[in-house]
């Protein structure tokens, strides 16, 4: 009888101390399995003294002109599709929360975006940054979406409505 009580107490303790299950991807986020992975090393910028991004960042741009940096603090800038009228701007930014545990935020700007020369991530492709557990995809119809799978935060940019989580 004592053994059964110890086993039951041990099981209860394990249930309490086990990490919570990962949240599901939010409704409306694209199915990542439907995209073809690309070689992340092809999306790294060459190092120079002025270039600080040698710590695991990858960079891409989309066919519709959005530029992204994916790493310890990820962001994208561009003329985003699907923003409400009060957020329309020549250049908007979507940024990861400072410590990664906060949701991404979207901020419009009245300044023009500066185009990058980074490699294009084409529709149907996904770029995975294993160092920071961030996956980004580009889909048909001006879709760009990224998710930080460690913290379950990300964004979707598309003409029918752009949003963050």
C-alpha positions in Angstrom: 0.0 0.0 0.0 2.9 2.4 0.8 4.4 1.7 -2.6 1.2 2.6 -4.3 1.0 5.9 -2.4 4.6 6.8 -3.3 4.0 6.0 -6.9 0.8 8.1 -7.0 2.5 11.0 -5.2 5.5 10.8 -7.6 3.2 10.8 -10.6 1.4 13.9 -9.2 4.7 15.7 -8.7 5.8 14.9 -12.3 2.5 16.2 -13.6 2.9 19.4 -11.7 6.6 20.0 -12.7 6.3 18.9 -16.3 6.6 21.8 -18.8 3.3 22.9 -20.3 2.5 21.6 -23.8 3.4 24.0 -26.6 0.6 26.2 -27.8 -0.8 25.4 -31.2 -0.1 27.6 -34.2 -2.9 30.2 -34.3 -5.8 29.8 -36.7 -5.0 31.5 -40.0 -1.3 30.9 -39.8 0.0 29.0 -42.9 0.8 25.3 -42.7 4.6 25.2 -42.6 4.6 21.7 -44.0 3.3 23.0 -47.3 6.6 25.0 -48.0 9.9 23.8 -49.3 12.9 24.4 -47.0 15.9 26.3 -48.4 19.5 26.2 -47.3 19.8 28.9 -44.5 23.5 29.4 -45.2 22.6 30.9 -48.5 20.8 33.7 -46.6 23.7 34.9 -44.4 25.3 38.2 -45.1 29.1 38.3 -45.7 31.0 39.7 -42.7 32.7 43.0 -42.8 33.8 45.3 -39.9 30.6 47.4 -40.3 28.5 44.2 -40.5 27.4 43.1 -37.0 25.1 40.3 -38.1 27.4 37.3 -37.8 25.7 35.8 -34.8 23.3 33.5 -36.4 21.1 36.0 -38.3 19.7 35.2 -41.7 18.3 37.8 -44.1 15.8 37.7 -47.0 13.5 39.8 -49.0 10.3 38.9 -50.7 9.3 39.4 -54.3 6.9 42.1 -53.2 9.7 44.1 -51.5 9.6 43.2 -47.8 13.0 42.9 -46.1 13.5 40.6 -43.1 16.2 39.9 -40.5 15.7 36.7 -38.6 17.8 36.1 -35.4 17.9 36.9 -31.8 15.5 39.8 -32.4 13.7 39.4 -35.7 12.0 42.1 -37.8 10.7 42.9 -41.3 10.1 46.2 -43.0 8.3 47.2 -46.1 5.0 48.4 -47.5 2.9 45.7 -45.9 -0.3 44.4 -47.5 -3.6 44.2 -45.6 -3.1 46.9 -43.0 -6.1 48.9 -41.8 -6.3 52.5 -43.2 -4.9 54.0 -39.9 -1.8 51.9 -40.2 -1.1 52.4 -43.9 2.4 53.9 -44.5 5.2 53.9 -47.0 7.2 51.7 -44.6 6.0 49.6 -41.7 8.0 47.4 -39.4 7.0 44.2 -37.6 9.3 43.5 -34.7 9.8 40.7 -32.2 9.4 41.7 -28.5 12.6 42.7 -26.8 13.0 39.5 -24.8 11.4 37.1 -27.3 8.6 36.2 -24.9 6.4 39.2 -25.9 4.3 39.1 -29.1 5.5 40.8 -32.3 4.4 44.4 -32.8 3.5 46.3 -35.9 4.4 50.0 -36.3 3.8 52.2 -39.3 6.4 54.9 -40.3 6.2 58.0 -42.5 9.7 57.3 -43.8 10.4 55.3 -46.9 11.9 51.9 -46.6 15.4 51.2 -47.8 15.6 48.2 -50.1 18.1 45.5 -49.2 20.1 43.4 -51.6 19.4 40.3 -49.6 18.6 37.0 -51.4 14.9 36.6 -52.4 12.8 34.0 -50.6 10.4 32.9 -53.3 6.7 31.8 -53.0 6.5 28.3 -51.7 9.8 28.4 -49.8 10.5 28.5 -46.1 13.6 29.6 -44.3 14.4 28.1 -40.9 16.8 29.7 -38.5 17.6 26.8 -36.2 19.8 28.9 -33.9 16.8 31.0 -32.8 13.9 28.6 -33.7 12.3 31.0 -36.1 10.7 29.9 -39.4 9.6 32.2 -42.1 7.6 31.4 -45.3 6.7 33.3 -48.4 3.5 32.2 -50.2 1.6 33.0 -53.3 -0.5 36.2 -53.3 2.0 38.4 -51.3 2.0 36.2 -48.2 4.9 36.5 -45.7 4.7 34.8 -42.3 7.1 34.0 -39.5 6.9 32.2 -36.2 9.2 31.9 -33.2 8.5 28.4 -32.2 10.2 28.8 -28.8 7.7 31.5 -27.7 4.8 30.9 -30.1 4.9 34.5 -31.4 5.0 35.7 -34.9 3.1 37.5 -37.7 1.2 37.1 -41.0 1.4 39.7 -43.7 -1.1 39.3 -46.6 -3.5 41.4 -48.6 -6.6 40.1 -46.9 -5.3 41.2 -43.5 -2.0 41.4 -41.7 -1.7 40.5 -38.0 0.7 39.7 -35.2 0.6 37.3 -32.2 
